[in-house]
């Protein structure tokens, strides 16, 4: 079974475009390209990765597909398409000609309308994805989990994957203020009852204390995702280079390796690659 990092990013930094990279994320204000990642994949015996969009544009799709065409370790691309566009089906038909483009996502976490995913025009786009064999990455915060549940139930034949476990408040929990943890846990377990929804074990270190996290901080959250989705619907992802704000590539994967060490070899193979290959239809 291949070992796959199911979630990472590449970009050529552009200050006007990449305004989501704020001053406290200064180290991300530079280019991050396949040549910067390949060494770390090899060091951790990772066979390949899924490159996920960091900008909502057609240019981003072209950029990532070009990188995938030049680097065999990039096994697939999650791009962006305006699901609300009147010509969305024409766009999907166009992108269906690119085998490396596996699916799409929208930065729903940043939308002022928290239930934007339930707008009729957005759902029209979601309805078309399965026709063209595309997956959909759900990028949200914990407060949007009920909307994600409704979306998943409306489209039971669509393959969804939840990015970054819906970004629970790991930092607050570790500091002794559980905050929204019980609500997050409850909503996540209900979402996990939908067999068409998978979950990425990713993005944890940046939701923790960047300077002072301990691997024990992540255990209750990992316990919850395992209970909710089981080993057959979990995908490990580094979220490189964003993870570098809080941890090195090696430290990020070690958190997951240490947690899953007691799982069976088959389960570990699934979480660290097999599930990503199945979800994203990687040969």
Secondary structure, 3 states (H helix, E strand, C coil): CCCEEEEECCECCCCCCCCCCCHHHHHHCCCECHHHHHHHHHHCCCCEEEEECCCCCHHHHHHHHHHHHHCCCEEEEEECCCCCCCCHHHHHHHHCCCCCEEEEEECHHHCCCCCHHHCHHHHHHHHHHHHHCCEEEECCCHHHHHHHHHHHHHCCCCCEEEHHHHCCCHHHHHCCCCCCHHHHHHHHHHHHCCCCEEEEECCCHHHCCCCCCCHHHHHHHHHHHHHHHCHHHEEECCCECHHHHCCCHHHHHHHHHHHHHHCCHHHHHHHHHHHHHHHCCCC
